[in-house]
Amino acid sequence: MEKAFSEADREAVYRAIHERRDMRHFVSDPIAPPVMQRLIDAALHAPSVGFMQPWRIVRITCAHRRAQLRDAVERERLLTADALGERRDSFMRLKVEGLRDCAEVLVMALMDGRENHVFGRRTLPEMDLASVACAIQNMWLAARAEGLGMGWVSLFDPQEVGALLSMPVGARPIAILCVGHVEHFYDAPMLETEHWAKRRSIEECVFENEWPSAKD
């Protein structure tokens, strides 16, 4: 039995991967409920270590709570700028979030009680975080396929946001996700077009058999 996708389906998968962008600019039109449900379902079908499914999603529908999250992000944005030293001014010119205009705000978090899950985590406890990252990537690719943008905001104090959302001890927010319609997708990653950084080459990222020595 043929196991590979059809050529058109394969191209669609790779297109979503290559055209996915960390979006910061949105229009506020609402997302149809069935589409939003599909995005969340895509996240929940991500792989997870030991099938622990450590993701928890808090959907922010309260305007006041969204404003509180935006304030938390702004405080951390200023602290991050100060920590960047000579790159402070360049950083401050970047748009780092779309919380004001996006249709949906989701906070992705790690569940509490994770110490009880040791399958695949005994020596690599951070695999729970890797699992949630897979859930976020699933949603990101699904959003792109639906014609929606998504942005991952990581500028916040986890303790502050956890307290704001009444998370139990042991749970931890790891991402604020902005999801919504966009006028257009960036032709390239925004930080690349803003000359903040550029994508690394295959030669820089892929090694054979061992890590290359500094003298190679």
N, C-alpha and C positions, 0 to 999 in steps of 0.2 A: 504494500500500500504506500502511495506517495505521501511522505511526511512533511515535505517542504510546502510552504504557502505558495500560492500562485505568484507569478512574477509581479502582477499588479499589487497584490497584498504585501509582498516583500518590500516593494518600492514605497508603499504607504508607511510601513513601519520605519524604514530608514529616513523617509522624509520627515516624519514626526520627530525623530531623534535629532536630525540636523537642523530643523527649523524651530525647535523649542528655544524659547528665549526667557530670560529672567526679566519679566516685564515690570515697568514702573509707571507707565502711562495708560490710563483706562478711561473709558466712558461709562457712565453710571447706569446704563440700561440693565434691567434685571435679567438674571439667568433663568430660563424656564426650569421649573422644578424637576421634570424628568431628566434633563441634562445634568443638573446638579447631583441628582441621585446616581447617575451613571459615573460621575467623577468620584464620588465617595465610594461607590462599589469597586471602582478600579483600585483605589487606595487599599481597600480591605482585602483585595486579592493579591497583594504583594507577598513575596516570600518572606519568611521570618525564621530566625534561628530556633530550632526545637519546636517550631510551630507555636511559639509563645504569643504571637500577635500582640506586641507591646504597644501598639499605637492606640491613642485616644484622641478624639477630635472634638474640639469645642467650637461650635458654630456661633459667631457673634452676630446677633440680630438686633441688639440694643445700641442705639446711636450714642448714648452716653458712654457705654462700655467701649465702643470703638474709639471714641475720643480719648478715653483713658489710655488705651493701648497706644494710640498715636503719640500721646504725651510721653509715655514711657520710652518709645522709640526715639523721640526727639532728644530726650535727656541723654540717652546712650550715644546718639549720633554726635552730640557735642563733646562728650567724653572721649569718644573714638577719635574725633578730629584732633583734640588736644594731644592724644597719644601718638599721633602720626608725625608730629614734629614738622619738618620742612614740607611735608606733603599735605599739611592741614588745609591750606587754601584750595588746593586742587580737589580734595575730598569734599569740602563744603559746597563746591559747585555741582557735585553729583546729586542726582535725584535718587534717593535710596529706598523709597517706599511709595506705595500708591494707596495708602489707607483711606485717604479722603474721598477718592473717586471710584474705587473698585466696587463691583456689585456685591461680592461676598468676602468676608474675612473669616478664616479658619485658623485656629491655634492647634498645631499638632504637638502632642505631648507623649512622653513615656509614662506608662502606667505605674502605679505603686505596687509593692510586693514582688519586685523583679528578682530579689535575692533568692526566691524560692525556685527560680528557673536556672538550672545549671547545665542543661543539655546544650552543648555548643558554646557555653559561656564560662566554663570553669577557668580557663586560661585567657579567654578573650571576653571579658564581661561587657566590653563596649559593643558587642554584636547586637545588643538590643537597639542601640542607636542606629547601627547600620540597617537594621530591619525597618525602622521608621523612615529612614532615608529612602529605602526602596519604595515604601508606600507613597511618599511624596513624589518620587520620580514617576511612579505609575500614574498618579493624578496629573502630573505635569504633561506627560505625553498624551493622555486622554484629552486634557484641556486643549492642547494644540490641535488634535484631530477634530475637536468640536468647534474649532475656530475661536477659542477663548484664550486669553492670556493669563499667566500666573506668575507671581513674583514671590520669592522666598525672602522674608525679612528676618534677619538674625541679630539686629541691633536692639537688644533689650536685656534687662537684668532678669534672669530666670526666676529668682526668688520674688522679685516684685510682681512679675506677671503671674506666677503661680499663686501668690496671695490674692491678687486681684480677681482671679478666676476660681478661688476657693478650692484649689487642688489639694488633695490629701498629702500627708507627709510621705515622701518617697516618690511622688509623681513629679515630673519636671517638663515644662514647656521647652521645645527645641526650635520651633519655627512659627512665625506668623505668616500665613499665606494670604496673599491678595489675589482674588480670582475675578475675572470679568471680561467684558467685551473691550476690544481695542480698535482704534482707527486703522492701525497697521502694525505688523510685527517688525521689529528691528531687523535690518538686513544682516547684522552681525551682533554679537553680544555687546551690550551698551558699554561695558568697561573697556572693551577693545576699541570701539569707535571713539571713546573719550580718551584713548591713549593711556589708560591706567595700567593695563597689562595686555599681553597677547597670548593666544593659545600655544601651548607647548607642542613640539613636534613628537612624532612617534619615537624618534631616536632618543629623545630626552626622557621618555616615559616607559619604554619597553626594553627590558634587558633579557639576556639569554644565559640561563644556568646560574648566574651569580651577579651580585651587585658589582658594577665596574669600579675599579680602584681609582683613587683620585689622580694617579699619574697617567691613566689611559686617556 
